[in-house]
Amino acid sequence: MNTEALNSWVELSEKAYAHNLVFFKRKLKPQTELSVVIKANAYGHGMVEIARLAAAHGADSFCVHSLEEAQTLRAEGFLQDVLIMGPVARPLLREVVAGDFRLVVYDRETTADLGRLAEELKKPVRVHLKLETGTHRQGVDARDLQGMLGQLKAAPDLLLEAVYTHFANIEDTTDHGYAFAQLKRFGEGLDQIKKAGFPLAKKHAACSAAALLFPETHFDMVRLGISQYGLWPSRETFVSYKIKQAQNDEDMLRPVLSWKVRVAQVKAVPANSFVGYGCTYQTTRDSRIAVLPVGYSDGYDRRLSNQGFVLLKNRRAPVRGRICMNFIMADVTDIPGVSVGDEAVLIGSQAKERVTADGLAQLMGTINYEVVTRISPHIPRFITK
Ligand SMILES: *Cc1c(COP(=O)(O)O)cnc(C)c1O
């Protein structure tokens, strides 16, 4: 990895990623498929890089949002099963059949189209039927289930490989009553499907929080997103997990991603000068300001204006003024020796100091998912040993 010519880059720790997958593999039954969710550029980590790590460290399959993501994986040579969880526009359904992808189904029109295409192309398609159990996002309602099953029966080239659902309220609470009510509705749907004569369908329901907290949701496959990257789905999940099962510190997730930037300029700024657009920060003393070539267009959120901090020479340097489109300014008055070309850490650690995605999320009033997924795909990603 040579980063000397780069202004900004993302490093992915192979060791941390491998640890996280082992962590989950120990929790799953051997027959449970470990499917890693690598939509949204692998939550900003870099889809192809993460797919490579996942394949090397024991993931069984991939879940993505779009057909395009699925096709990229194939073009990069990944032969694992890929479940497309988002909608595929009708004119592109042919590509799903051709690519031998798994596709979520939840409406009769798409299912009928897909069935016809599979027949025409003489190529069976594996579908994963999504049941509505309380999230009210995507899924077949209980009252429409019989009709949907009829549609599937009428299309012999559609193979009902699995039935699944998704929890609405499992991360944001330590009260998991709603999740269990969903699980009950899921069970009722599964009974109907079995009665209709589809006995072989697999079942899946678990995202990270469910996989961490409730073994009874693991079924035949888990869809592991945020936690494979070493981030907790929420503070509530972390607390619930700690109380429930963590025996030692070894048994914890390790963040995979670090985000770095090189100092572009260091300048002396006299006392009582303003820094950045809108003059939102005024120096109170003679200061030294490091200019860093990363901004909100790169995914460093503007809400971190006068709030965030970066690491330089193992110390914290506060962000001064507004985040610009391509720049931020950091106060290095108390950090001697900072010079052009020095490496600053936006997310990650230096010696004992750390900036976490969770910490930034808190400052921004959002969740760690948003912090990492918005790191621009234009920034190069590297796997570090
Ligand atoms: C994104 C997503 C997941 C992964 O959720 P995490 O909380 O990141 O583990 C699982 N299932 C579905 C349907 C999703 O959309």
The ligand as an SDF file (V2000), in Angstrom:
LIG
                    3D

 15 15  0  0  0  0  0  0  0  0999 V2000
  -29.4230   -3.5910    5.5610 C   0  0  0  0  0  0  0  0  0  0  0  0
  -30.1730   -4.8030    5.8830 C   0  0  0  0  0  0  0  0  0  0  0  0
  -29.6530   -5.7610    6.7790 C   0  0  0  0  0  0  0  0  0  0  0  0
  -28.4090   -5.5380    7.5980 C   0  0  0  0  0  0  0  0  0  0  0  0
  -28.7170   -4.8130    8.7730 O   0  0  0  0  0  0  0  0  0  0  0  0
  -27.5940   -4.5090    9.8570 P   0  0  0  0  0  0  0  0  0  0  0  0
  -28.3220   -3.8490   10.9680 O   0  0  0  0  0  0  0  0  0  0  0  0
  -26.6220   -3.5830    9.2040 O   0  0  0  0  0  0  0  0  0  0  0  0
  -26.9660   -5.7980   10.2160 O   0  0  0  0  0  0  0  0  0  0  0  0
  -30.3510   -6.9450    6.9180 C   0  0  0  0  0  0  0  0  0  0  0  0
  -31.5100   -7.1610    6.2520 N   0  0  0  0  0  0  0  0  0  0  0  0
  -32.0530   -6.2500    5.4250 C   0  0  0  0  0  0  0  0  0  0  0  0
  -33.3230   -6.5520    4.7360 C   0  0  0  0  0  0  0  0  0  0  0  0
  -31.4120   -5.0370    5.2210 C   0  0  0  0  0  0  0  0  0  0  0  0
  -31.9640   -4.1270    4.4190 O   0  0  0  0  0  0  0  0  0  0  0  0
  1  2  1  0
  2  3  1  0
  2 14  2  0
  3  4  1  0
  3 10  2  0
  4  5  1  0
  5  6  1  0
  6  7  2  0
  6  8  1  0
  6  9  1  0
 10 11  1  0
 11 12  2  0
 12 13  1  0
 12 14  1  0
 14 15  1  0
M  END
$$$$
